[in-house]
Amino acid sequence: MSATLEHIYAPILQTKRGAPVFMGYSPKHKNIVYCCGNAVVIRNLENPLEADMYYAHGCQVTCAKYSPSGYYIASGDIQGKVRVWDTTQKEHPLKLECRPLSGAISDLNWSGDNQRIVVAGDGKERFGAVFMADAGSSVGEIAGHTKPLMSCDIRQARPFRVATGGEDTQVNWFEGPPFKFKKSMRDHERMITCVRFSPDGAFVATCGTDKKINIYDGKTGEKLHTYTGLHTGGIYSISWLDDNKTLLTASADKTATLMDSTTGSEVARFKFGGAKPTTNDQQLGCLWTKEAVMTVNLDGEISIVDPANPAAAPRVITGHNKGVYAVAAKDGKFYTGGTERIIIQWDAATGAQKRLTGSGHNNQISAIVVQGNTIISGAYDNTIRFTPVDTLEYGNSVSTDAPVMGIAAGPKSDVVVATTKTTAYVIRGGKIASSIPITYTATCISINPAENEVAIGGEDCKIHIYKLAGDALEQVKELDGLRGVLSCLAYSPDGAHLASSDASRNILVWDAAAKTIKVQGWVFHAAGIKSIAWSPDNVHLSSAGVDSDIYVWSVAEPSKKAFVKAAHPGGALATTWLNEKTVLTAGQDCAIKSWTVAF
């Protein structure tokens, strides 16, 4: 057997309140590039399913930009390292790795000839550097700042210039190469968040948390204009349009604008959050491309706005930017949730996404199942919620006595069983029909397709079998002999088998009727197993583990397996099947991936 990557359903940006976020763009590929956790994300603006992720940094990545040619990407991380890598090959071979700063890199940009890179950030000795992209050798000194830098840019046309700005409220001007300090411009009263040269190099614009935008001559650094009053909150990002005249701005006042840089007049204003905007509607990033005008909010979502119709609702690219712990699929759609307390519906065929609306969970989502036309979710907020697929607006909820450890739904009726560490619940019609205390600490739960048997795993290293008669649960058997705390349980769709996984990394397949072990020896994960799921064919089982790996097993041929190493760096946390030949997995890398399995 083998498993081949089919699609990446990409994460969104990771953000930090009060700090700008930056994206890169390649007109050659119509791609944008940005960072999420330890990964660099590349995604096509026209097709959401054209996405890639680069994991080579091994620590949090802070910024990434395409070279003007589009053949390379430079990415920087919190350790001050910069990697320059190829975009034309699937393996992304490394061209250069260097460490220009001793602290986190906040911004970087390429020169127009693809030869030089300037970086800005934090460090003990210096807060910026400029070096050759092929060798890493210095091309001057970025000096004169007393606090960490937030942004930098290099003029694309000759003569080259570099401008930097940051926490010390001054814009420093460098001429070269080799680049040498020329002067400081002290026209901001608070932190400078973004510095950008116009595409033709005629101007450079700066913005900051003092709500000001300053325009300077791109050759001399002479100040031309200061504009105030455009925003009522700090301005965190700016991006030039290709007319070299219009600026796109993003602000914490929950708006973005298009501004005429020669007059300071507002060309268009985009408001976010509707009638009741929230803190998450603050705009921390923006980017103009030939394909789209984009802004980034505090949640990390990308909003694509229409300059011809500023009042129109933006098209929102949503996703996850924290670990994904739950996934469920039905009828070509799948649903994911995790640390961020949100649930997202994905169209598997197109990659389109919709975030569930209304009053949802307020703690990590631990389980999602789909029953009929209802999305049922459990979370560590001690609730189980029932959301109609038709509206994608959170519906009614029931309260539990503790965080929800697992949920299972019957395939024939509306019965749902759930467990906390101390109580098992039977739910019908979205209401608790019965509950029983349990004397062990529960960890997972599953219900058989006949809806007359429930299995609950415990920290006592046993599988507890319950008879379900009407709304009553009655324990009838214990399966022991396991070597670790139970982590997952799953009945096969035909009810013939029960699969279990435990803390000893062992996967067992039990004969569900005889309650005897049918398959054993599947001890190939190197760390804890977080999720298992049966294929609709009742023969194959997928597993996802903290070791970042995923496996597909066969009950018919137990010695055969499909294996993907490092499928989700940081940990594979959830798995399900989209159809008989497609596995879905999700993980700590905030991505969901589909894999085509060849038997």
MARPA-253518 format. One record per residue (C-alpha): residue number from 1; x, y, z. Coordinates in pm, 1 decimal. Layout:
   n        x        y        z
 NUM        X        Y        Z
...
END
This chain:
   n        x        y        z
   1      0.0      0.0      0.0
   2    101.0    361.8    -42.3
   3    -38.0    703.2     49.2
   4     21.7   1001.5   -178.8
   5    -47.5   1362.9    -87.6
   6   -344.3   1492.1   -284.7
   7   -428.7   1834.5   -138.1
   8   -323.0   2069.8    139.1
   9   -603.0   2272.0    295.2
  10   -373.4   2548.0    409.8
  11   -361.5   2729.8    742.6
  12   -393.5   3106.2    774.0
  13   -146.0   3353.3    923.2
  14    -41.3   3353.5   1286.0
  15    -69.5   3701.3   1432.3
  16     16.2   3891.4   1747.0
  17   -188.7   4180.4   1878.4
  18    -12.3   4512.6   1832.0
  19    236.2   4381.4   1574.9
  20    220.0   4396.6   1193.6
  21    207.5   4086.0    974.9
  22    358.3   4071.0    628.2
  23    289.9   3860.7    319.8
  24    491.6   3815.1      1.8
  25    372.1   3782.7   -356.4
  26    491.8   3634.8   -685.4
  27    322.6   3768.8   -999.0
  28    495.2   3488.9  -1189.7
  29    298.1   3222.9  -1003.3
  30      1.0   3430.4   -875.6
  31     97.0   3301.0   -533.6
  32    117.7   3460.4   -192.8
  33    353.8   3343.9     79.3
  34    322.5   3388.0    455.7
  35    403.6   3219.0    786.6
  36    212.5   2997.0   1026.0
  37    394.1   2842.8   1319.1
  38    705.6   2657.8   1203.4
  39    593.0   2654.5    841.0
  40    601.6   2882.2    539.9
  41    274.1   2861.6    347.8
  42    251.3   2910.2    -28.1
  43    -97.5   2938.1   -173.2
  44   -238.9   3025.4   -511.6
  45   -478.5   3319.8   -522.0
  46   -702.1   3162.5   -785.4
  47   -714.6   2799.5   -670.8
  48   -726.0   2728.4   -293.0
  49   -617.7   2369.2   -354.8
  50   -283.8   2482.0   -499.7
  51    -91.2   2512.0   -176.1
  52    241.1   2402.1    -34.4
  53    410.7   2414.6    304.8
  54    782.0   2445.9    383.3
  55    888.3   2302.9    719.7
  56   1268.1   2328.1    716.4
  57   1308.6   2602.4    980.0
  58   1226.2   2388.1   1284.0
  59   1115.7   2691.4   1486.5
  60    860.1   2968.3   1445.8
  61    890.5   3142.6   1109.8
  62    822.5   3515.2   1119.1
  63    835.4   3640.4    759.1
  64    882.4   3516.7    403.0
  65    911.9   3692.1     66.6
  66    948.3   3587.2   -295.4
  67   1246.9   3711.5   -492.7
  68   1142.7   3944.9   -778.7
  69   1209.4   3662.6  -1026.4
  70    981.4   3427.6   -833.3
  71   1242.3   3150.7   -837.7
  72   1337.3   3178.2   -469.2
  73   1183.2   3251.9   -132.5
  74   1372.4   3398.2    163.1
  75   1225.4   3321.4    504.7
  76   1331.9   3431.7    852.6
  77   1257.1   3291.6   1197.4
  78   1262.3   3376.5   1568.2
  79   1621.4   3255.9   1604.3
  80   1748.1   3512.4   1353.7
  81   1808.7   3260.8   1075.5
  82   1734.3   3324.9    711.0
  83   1688.1   3043.7    461.3
  84   1685.7   3107.1     85.9
  85   1525.4   2819.4   -101.1
  86   1411.5   2718.8   -445.9
  87   1044.3   2744.9   -550.3
  88   1065.8   2561.2   -880.7
  89   1121.7   2211.6   -739.5
  90    896.9   2011.8   -510.8
  91   1181.2   1941.0   -267.7
  92   1267.2   2314.4   -235.2
  93   1646.1   2271.6   -229.4
  94   1830.0   2515.3     -5.1
  95   2038.9   2788.0   -162.4
  96   2157.9   2966.1    152.4
  97   2122.1   2952.9    527.9
  98   2271.1   3227.2    744.2
  99   2205.7   3400.4   1075.1
 100   2231.1   3777.2   1022.2
 101   2062.7   3859.6   1355.9
 102   2075.2   3700.4   1701.2
 103   1703.6   3755.5   1763.5
 104   1373.3   3726.2   1580.0
 105   1351.6   3861.3   1226.4
 106   1041.1   4073.1   1176.8
 107   1067.8   4171.1    808.7
 108   1286.2   4113.4    503.7
 109   1292.2   4220.7    139.8
 110   1486.5   4155.6   -181.1
 111   1659.5   4400.7   -411.7
 112   1520.4   4429.0   -762.9
 113   1815.4   4240.1   -914.1
 114   1748.0   3931.2   -692.9
 115   2098.3   3960.7   -544.7
 116   2059.8   4131.5   -205.0
 117   1839.2   4081.8     99.4
 118   1777.7   4328.3    381.5
 119   1640.6   4205.1    714.4
 120   1505.2   4381.4   1022.9
 121   1433.9   4253.7   1370.4
 122   1586.8   4206.7   1713.1
 123   1937.9   4123.2   1827.4
 124   2202.4   4191.7   2084.7
 125   2456.2   4347.4   1851.1
 126   2236.0   4493.5   1578.8
 127   1876.6   4519.5   1463.0
 128   1921.9   4488.6   1086.5
 129   2151.8   4350.1    818.2
 130   2193.9   4343.1    441.6
 131   2372.5   4059.7    261.6
 132   2415.0   3879.3    -69.2
 133   2143.6   3622.8   -138.3
 134   2379.7   3364.4   -284.9
 135   2669.5   3378.3    -36.1
 136   2540.7   3552.1    276.4
 137   2829.9   3799.6    270.5
 138   2760.8   4144.2    413.0
 139   2682.5   4432.8    178.2
 140   2701.6   4709.5    434.9
 141   2585.6   4790.0    785.1
 142   2233.8   4864.4    912.1
 143   2313.9   5083.9   1211.5
 144   2184.1   5378.5   1409.9
 145   1884.8   5217.9   1581.2
 146   1852.8   5175.7   1957.1
 147   1553.9   4939.9   1970.9
 148   1425.8   4645.0   1766.7
 149   1314.2   4708.3   1410.3
 150    968.4   4619.5   1282.6
 151   1013.9   4675.8    910.0
 152   1261.7   4738.9    630.6
 153   1264.7   4776.2    254.7
 154   1511.8   4814.6    -28.8
 155   1456.2   5030.2   -335.3
 156   1392.7   4811.7   -640.3
 157   1555.5   5048.4   -890.1
 158   1904.7   5190.1   -891.2
 159   2044.7   5376.6   -711.4
 160   1962.6   5131.6   -430.3
 161   1844.2   5266.9    -98.6
 162   1743.1   5097.5    225.5
 163   1493.3   5236.2    476.1
 164   1426.1   5087.8    820.7
 165   1187.0   5166.4   1106.1
 166   1088.1   5026.5   1441.1
 167   1036.1   5076.7   1810.6
 168   1272.4   5375.3   1843.7
 169   1031.2   5582.6   1624.7
 170   1294.8   5682.4   1369.0
 171   1334.3   5594.7   1002.4
 172   1696.6   5539.2    909.6
 173   1822.5   5592.6    557.6
 174   2107.0   5397.0    396.8
 175   2275.2   5442.7     61.3
 176   2492.6   5195.8   -125.2
 177   2591.1   4930.1   -194.8
 178   2777.3   4879.3     23.1
 179   2506.3   5035.1    235.7
 180   2606.1   5302.2    483.6
 181   2403.8   5507.0    727.1
 182   2310.9   5842.4    576.3
 183   2051.8   5999.4    809.2
 184   1760.6   5953.5   1047.3
 185   1410.2   6090.9    989.6
 186   1224.4   6154.5   1314.6
 187    876.3   6226.4   1189.8
 188    687.0   5965.5   1393.6
 189    600.0   5992.0   1763.0
 190    537.5   5622.4   1820.9
 191    648.1   5283.8   1688.0
 192    698.4   5256.5   1313.7
 193    525.6   4943.2   1186.1
 194    587.4   4937.1    810.4
 195    828.3   5090.0    556.2
 196    770.3   5044.4    183.3
 197    921.5   5185.9   -137.5
 198    687.2   5240.2   -431.4
 199    736.9   4990.2   -718.8
 200    922.6   5245.2   -933.4
 201   1133.2   5366.5   -638.2
 202   1013.2   5725.1   -661.5
 203    870.6   5729.3   -308.9
 204    893.9   5554.8     23.6
 205    603.3   5548.2    268.2
 206    609.5   5482.2    641.8
 207    331.4   5427.7    893.8
 208    305.6   5370.0   1266.4
 209     95.9   5342.0   1577.5
 210     83.7   5724.2   1592.5
 211   -172.9   5699.4   1305.3
 212     58.1   5888.9   1070.5
 213    166.4   5817.7    716.5
 214    481.6   5989.4    591.8
 215    587.9   6004.7    228.2
 216    955.2   6059.1    137.1
 217   1148.4   6097.2   -185.7
 218   1270.9   5752.8   -288.4
 219   1616.8   5872.7   -392.5
 220   1705.0   6133.5   -133.5
 221   1484.9   6053.3    166.4
 222   1352.7   6408.5    170.8
 223   1014.6   6428.3    339.6
 224    734.8   6521.5    101.3
 225    410.9   6474.0    297.1
 226    272.4   6386.5    638.3
 227    -84.7   6262.0    651.1
 228   -298.9   6224.1    961.5
 229   -667.1   6163.9   1023.8
 230   -699.0   5873.9    780.6
 231   -738.7   5623.7   1065.1
 232   -845.7   5649.7   1428.9
 233   -623.6   5359.7   1533.4
 234   -263.6   5263.6   1475.0
 235   -169.5   5185.9   1113.8
 236      6.8   4849.9   1094.9
 237     73.2   4789.0    728.2
 238     87.5   4963.1    391.6
 239    120.1   4836.0     35.4
 240    167.6   5029.5   -286.4
 241    -45.8   4974.9   -593.9
 242    137.0   4949.0   -926.1
 243     33.4   5301.4  -1021.2
 244    305.7   5422.6   -778.3
 245     52.4   5665.7   -641.5
 246   -210.4   5477.3   -439.0
 247   -145.8   5323.0    -98.6
 248   -338.0   5040.3     65.1
 249   -344.7   5081.4    444.4
 250   -452.1   4850.3    728.5
 251   -541.0   4976.0   1075.1
 252   -638.0   4865.0   1423.1
 253   -950.2   5081.2   1386.4
 254  -1096.5   4780.9   1195.3
 255  -1076.6   4948.1    855.8
 256   -850.5   4953.4    553.1
 257   -825.5   5228.3    294.2
 258   -694.7   5314.3    -46.4
 259   -523.9   5653.2    -21.1
 260   -388.6   5894.0   -280.9
 261    -27.8   5943.6   -166.9
 262      4.9   6275.6   -345.6
 263   -291.1   6440.3   -172.9
 264   -366.2   6220.8    128.2
 265   -728.0   6188.7     15.7
 266   -925.0   5872.8     72.7
 267  -1003.8   5679.7   -245.6
 268  -1195.7   5394.8    -81.2
 269  -1259.1   5264.9    270.0
 270  -1324.5   4906.0    369.1
 271  -1496.7   4838.2    700.4
 272  -1478.3   4501.7    873.1
 273  -1698.1   4329.6   1127.4
 274  -2030.6   4471.6   1013.0
 275  -2242.8   4664.2   1261.7
 276  -2067.5   4510.7   1563.4
 277  -1696.1   4474.9   1492.4
 278  -1485.3   4298.8   1752.9
 279  -1121.2   4315.9   1851.1
 280  -1051.7   4036.3   1603.2
 281  -1153.8   4271.0   1319.1
 282   -841.5   4481.7   1372.5
 283   -641.0   4483.1   1048.6
 284   -271.1   4407.1   1097.0
 285   -155.0   4339.9    742.2
 286   -231.6   4421.7    380.0
 287   -105.0   4341.6     33.5
 288   -194.0   4461.4   -314.0
 289   -147.9   4218.9   -603.5
 290   -266.4   4216.7   -962.2
 291   -517.2   3947.5   -864.4
 292   -650.9   4078.7   -534.6
 293   -653.4   4353.5   -272.5
 294   -604.1   4181.5     62.9
 295   -596.8   4260.9    432.2
 296   -523.7   4040.2    734.3
 297   -718.0   4061.3   1060.0
 298   -614.1   3973.5   1414.6
 299   -752.8   3621.5   1366.7
 300   -513.7   3573.3   1075.1
 301   -792.9   3559.7    816.0
 302   -731.0   3712.9    474.1
 303  -1006.3   3941.2    343.3
 304  -1018.0   4007.2    -31.1
 305  -1193.7   4338.6    -92.7
 306  -1334.8   4500.2   -405.5
 307  -1202.2   4854.2   -469.1
 308  -1489.1   4913.7   -712.4
 309  -1743.5   4831.3   -440.9
 310  -1592.4   4907.0    -97.9
 311  -1921.9   4847.9     83.2
 312  -1948.7   4490.2    -41.4
 313  -1870.3   4210.3    201.4
 314  -1516.3   4084.5    145.4
 315  -1434.8   3731.0     37.9
 316  -1269.2   3576.7    341.4
 317   -997.9   3312.8    332.4
 318  -1024.9   3139.1    666.8
 319   -862.6   2836.0    821.8
 320   -669.7   2740.3   1132.2
 321   -355.2   2888.5   1282.4
 322   -335.6   2660.1   1584.4
 323   -345.7   2284.7   1628.3
 324   -638.9   2095.0   1472.4
 325   -762.0   1817.3   1705.5
 326  -1090.2   1708.4   1546.7
 327  -1208.7   1629.1   1195.1
 328  -1528.1   1475.4   1057.8
 329  -1643.3   1425.6    697.9
 330  -1970.0   1371.2    513.2
 331  -2104.5   1421.4    159.6
 332  -1791.2   1583.4     18.9
 333  -1758.8   1831.6    305.1
 334  -1548.7   1806.2    617.1
 335  -1541.6   1991.9    946.2
 336  -1242.3   2076.9   1161.1
 337  -1183.0   2227.9   1504.6
 338   -915.4   2261.6   1766.5
 339   -730.4   2502.8   1989.3
 340   -884.1   2821.5   1845.1
 341  -1237.1   2718.6   1954.6
 342  -1374.5   2757.2   1601.4
 343  -1521.3   2505.3   1357.5
 344  -1469.1   2535.1    983.2
 345  -1657.2   2366.3    700.8
 346  -1440.8   2278.2    398.3
 347  -1546.5   2175.2     51.1
 348  -1312.2   1887.6    -26.4
 349  -1338.2   1933.1   -404.2
 350  -1277.0   2309.1   -421.2
 351  -1103.0   2401.8    -95.3
 352  -1369.6   2663.2    -17.4
 353  -1406.2   2732.6    355.1
 354  -1677.1   2872.1    583.0
 355  -1643.3   2940.3    953.1
 356  -1941.3   2853.0   1172.3
 357  -2110.6   3165.5   1304.9
 358  -2292.8   3262.0   1621.6
 359  -2217.0   3182.2   1982.9
 360  -1986.9   2882.5   1980.9
 361  -1740.6   2709.6   2208.2
 362  -1512.8   2903.0   2442.5
 363  -1246.0   2636.9   2490.2
 364  -1058.8   2381.8   2281.5
 365  -1277.2   2159.7   2063.4
 366  -1208.6   1794.8   2140.0
 367  -1448.9   1607.3   1911.6
 368  -1667.0   1657.6   1602.3
 369  -1913.1   1415.6   1441.8
 370  -2174.6   1466.6   1170.3
 371  -2510.9   1297.0   1210.9
 372  -2764.1   1352.8    935.2
 373  -2773.2   1729.6    881.4
 374  -2625.7   1816.7   1219.0
 375  -2269.0   1894.2   1320.6
 376  -2215.9   1778.7   1678.1
 377  -1913.3   1917.1   1860.8
 378  -1774.1   1871.4   2209.2
 379  -1520.7   2090.3   2383.8
 380  -1330.4   2150.7   2702.8
 381  -1586.4   2420.5   2788.8
 382  -1815.8   2145.6   2926.0
 383  -2064.0   2170.0   2639.5
 384  -2182.8   1972.6   2340.0
 385  -2326.5   2183.4   2058.2
 386  -2562.8   2092.3   1773.7
 387  -2522.7   2296.8   1455.5
 388  -2741.7   2264.5   1143.1
 389  -2538.8   2200.4    828.7
 390  -2785.6   2415.7    633.2
 391  -2717.4   2734.6    831.0
 392  -2369.5   2675.9    978.7
 393  -2484.5   2880.8   1276.4
 394  -2427.4   2724.0   1616.4
 395  -2748.3   2575.9   1750.0
 396  -2854.5   2455.2   2091.1
 397  -2611.7   2304.8   2340.4
 398  -2616.4   2071.6   2637.9
 399  -2392.8   2105.4   2941.4
 400  -2174.3   1832.0   3082.7
 401  -2015.5   1801.9   3424.6
 402  -1659.0   1833.1   3290.7
 403  -1464.1   1871.9   2966.0
 404  -1589.3   1645.4   2687.3
 405  -1341.2   1365.0   2616.1
 406  -1524.9   1207.1   2324.0
 407  -1846.1   1192.3   2119.6
 408  -1993.5    916.9   1902.9
 409  -2312.3    928.3   1695.2
 410  -2538.9    646.1   1586.8
 411  -2580.5    608.6   1209.1
 412  -2949.3    505.4   1214.2
 413  -3119.9    737.4   1462.3
 414  -3045.1   1059.7   1645.3
 415  -2872.9    890.0   1938.6
 416  -2542.0   1041.3   2051.8
 417  -2317.9    912.2   2327.9
 418  -2051.4   1121.8   2494.9
 419  -1818.1   1097.9   2788.1
 420  -1634.1   1321.2   3027.3
 421  -1372.6   1177.8   3258.4
 422  -1638.5   1084.9   3514.8
 423  -1976.5   1058.6   3337.3
 424  -2122.2    890.3   3029.3
 425  -2417.6   1052.0   2851.8
 426  -2690.9    934.9   2616.4
 427  -2833.9   1222.0   2410.8
 428  -3139.7   1214.5   2187.2
 429  -3295.0   1500.2   1994.9
 430  -3021.3   1733.0   2116.2
 431  -3112.2   1675.6   2482.3
 432  -2959.9   1456.9   2752.6
 433  -3174.4   1144.3   2784.2
 434  -2967.7    977.1   3055.5
 435  -2630.5    983.1   3223.8
 436  -2440.3    745.6   3447.3
 437  -2135.8    800.2   3669.3
 438  -1828.4    595.0   3592.3
 439  -1577.5    473.5   3846.4
 440  -1271.0    495.6   3622.0
 441  -1132.3    793.6   3431.0
 442  -1270.5    784.8   3075.1
 443  -1059.9    890.4   2776.3
 444  -1253.4    794.1   2458.1
 445  -1584.5    650.0   2334.6
 446  -1742.7    476.1   2034.3
 447  -2088.1    337.5   1947.0
 448  -2152.6     39.7   1720.0
 449  -2365.2     78.9   1402.8
 450  -2649.1   -127.3   1554.1
 451  -2670.7    137.9   1828.2
 452  -2695.6   -126.7   2099.8
 453  -2335.9   -127.5   2225.6
 454  -2099.7    143.6   2347.6
 455  -1728.4    109.1   2419.6
 456  -1550.2    348.4   2656.7
 457  -1174.0    349.9   2708.2
 458  -1016.3    443.3   3037.9
 459   -700.3    539.0   3214.1
 460   -725.2    200.2   3386.7
 461   -599.1     42.0   3060.0
 462   -934.5   -128.9   3000.2
 463  -1209.8   -111.5   2740.3
 464  -1547.4    -99.4   2910.2
 465  -1834.9   -245.1   2705.7
 466  -2185.7   -115.2   2772.0
 467  -2522.7   -239.6   2654.9
 468  -2740.5     42.1   2520.7
 469  -3110.1    -38.7   2561.2
 470  -3331.3    258.6   2487.0
 471  -3169.6    538.8   2682.9
 472  -3007.7    316.0   2944.0
 473  -2637.3    226.0   2957.7
 474  -2537.4    -88.8   3144.2
 475  -2179.2   -212.4   3167.8
 476  -2160.9   -578.7   3061.9
 477  -1793.7   -652.2   3002.4
 478  -1435.6   -530.1   3044.2
 479  -1161.5   -596.4   2793.2
 480   -823.6   -591.2   2963.1
 481   -471.7   -703.2   2891.5
 482   -381.0   -371.1   2732.5
 483    -50.2   -213.2   2826.8
 484   -142.1    154.4   2833.0
 485   -409.3    417.6   2881.4
 486   -666.8    401.6   2602.7
 487   -638.9    689.3   2357.0
 488   -889.0    597.8   2080.3
 489  -1172.7    356.5   2006.5
 490  -1359.7    302.9   1679.5
 491  -1616.6     47.6   1565.5
 492  -1597.6    -42.1   1195.7
 493  -1892.5     77.7    983.6
 494  -2030.8   -277.3    958.3
 495  -1988.9   -334.2   1332.3
 496  -1769.1   -641.7   1287.3
 497  -1458.4   -492.7   1443.2
 498  -1356.7   -261.2   1724.6
 499  -1018.5    -88.0   1691.4
 500   -830.9     49.5   1991.1
 501   -510.5    241.1   2050.3
 502   -331.2    305.0   2375.9
 503    -42.1    491.9   2533.2
 504    193.8    204.7   2456.8
 505    153.7    297.6   2087.4
 506    -27.0    -30.4   2025.8
 507   -321.2    -64.5   1786.1
 508   -544.1   -368.4   1830.6
 509   -838.5   -486.6   1623.3
 510  -1098.1   -680.6   1820.1
 511  -1370.2   -912.1   1696.8
 512  -1665.7   -700.9   1810.4
 513  -1895.7   -998.9   1869.6
 514  -1652.9  -1241.0   2034.6
 515  -1458.5   -966.2   2216.1
 516  -1131.3  -1132.7   2121.4
 517   -822.3   -984.2   1957.6
 518   -817.3  -1042.5   1583.1
 519   -515.8   -831.0   1479.6
 520   -220.6   -722.4   1692.6
 521    138.2   -615.0   1642.0
 522     64.7   -274.3   1491.8
 523    318.9    -97.5   1713.2
 524    492.9    122.9   1460.0
 525    417.0    475.2   1583.8
 526    711.3    625.8   1773.6
 527    488.2    831.6   2005.2
 528    129.6    845.2   2129.5
 529   -156.9    779.5   1887.8
 530   -409.6   1064.3   1884.2
 531   -670.4    938.9   1637.0
 532   -783.4    628.1   1447.0
 533  -1056.1    593.7   1182.0
 534  -1208.3    316.9    969.1
 535  -1243.5    334.4    593.3
 536  -1597.0    286.6    455.9
 537  -1476.4    -50.4    317.9
 538  -1445.8   -190.3    675.5
 539  -1098.7   -322.9    591.0
 540   -860.7    -32.0    626.9
 541   -778.5    176.3    933.2
 542   -589.2    506.5    947.1
 543   -395.2    634.1   1247.2
 544   -234.8    966.6   1336.2
 545     28.2   1012.9   1604.5
 546    226.3   1263.8   1805.9
 547    532.9   1136.8   1617.4
 548    396.8   1341.9   1320.7
 549    343.3   1023.8   1117.3
 550     30.9    868.4    969.0
 551    -35.9    504.0    881.9
 552   -297.8    310.8    689.0
 553   -345.9    -52.0    795.3
 554   -528.8   -349.4    644.5
 555   -724.3   -602.6    849.4
 556   -726.3   -837.7    550.5
 557   -346.2   -820.9    515.7
 558   -212.7   -714.1    858.6
 559    150.6   -718.8    749.0
 560     91.6   -449.4    487.2
 561     75.2    -81.2    567.2
 562    104.4    261.8    408.0
 563    324.6    508.2    593.3
 564    388.4    881.4    561.2
 565    671.2   1014.6    776.1
 566    638.2   1370.4    912.2
 567    298.8   1415.6    751.6
 568    225.5   1689.2   1006.7
 569    543.9   1819.7   1174.1
 570    475.5   1883.3   1540.9
 571    218.9   1605.3   1559.7
 572    -57.6   1441.2   1356.2
 573   -367.1   1487.2   1574.1
 574   -676.2   1374.4   1382.7
 575   -781.4   1150.3   1096.2
 576  -1095.0   1040.5    910.6
 577  -1186.8    910.6    563.8
 578  -1337.5   1121.7    288.7
 579  -1413.8    811.4     82.1
 580  -1279.3    458.4     44.1
 581   -952.7    575.0   -109.7
 582   -896.6    917.4     48.4
 583   -773.5    979.3    401.8
 584   -797.4   1316.7    573.6
 585   -545.6   1411.0    842.9
 586   -489.2   1722.0   1053.6
 587   -221.9   1830.3   1294.7
 588    -20.3   2072.0   1498.5
 589     97.4   2240.2   1177.0
 590   -258.6   2382.3   1151.6
 591   -311.0   2215.4    812.7
 592   -552.7   1953.0    687.3
 593   -422.1   1717.5    420.2
 594   -587.4   1461.2    195.2
 595   -402.5   1146.4     88.9
 596   -486.5    906.4   -191.6
 597   -434.2    548.4    -74.2
 598   -338.5    279.5   -324.2
 599   -418.7    -68.2   -194.9
END
